[in-house]
Amino acid sequence: MRALRWVLLGLVLLLGWLQYRLWFGIGSVGEVATLEAQVEHQRRENGGLRERNAALAAEVRDLKEGVAAVEERARSELGMIKPGEVFYRVVEDPAQRNAPAAVPDGAASSEEKDAREPD
């Protein structure tokens, strides 16, 4: 009977020690959850970088193979034009850009009509 108590006490202590390691020791449940979150974050970041790399590879391929991409870059970034082309630049007046649009006399809004008519 006495031996059974010692075995039972040993098993309870073993269970307690295993539970402690499971929840607080090296490789515990909390640590595993943290590592899984880090892995998921890294996977998302890697996916974004893969997309960026694919876009850059496509742009490099287009620049190596096609003339259209080089021409587009030259036009937009360097302001180049083809021989025989005429370049027109439309510049807006800054005062007109900030002013509200004028409404013709016959097309006054209902609020303006109400303001002009006496009650």
HULINQUI-V552077 format. One record per pair of residues at least 24 apart in sequence whose C-alpha atoms are under 7 Angstrom apart, sorted by the first residue. I is the first residue (numbers start at 0). J is the second residue. Records with the same first field share a line. If there is no record, write none. Layout:
# HULINQUI-V552077
I=J ; J
This chain:
# HULINQUI-V552077
none
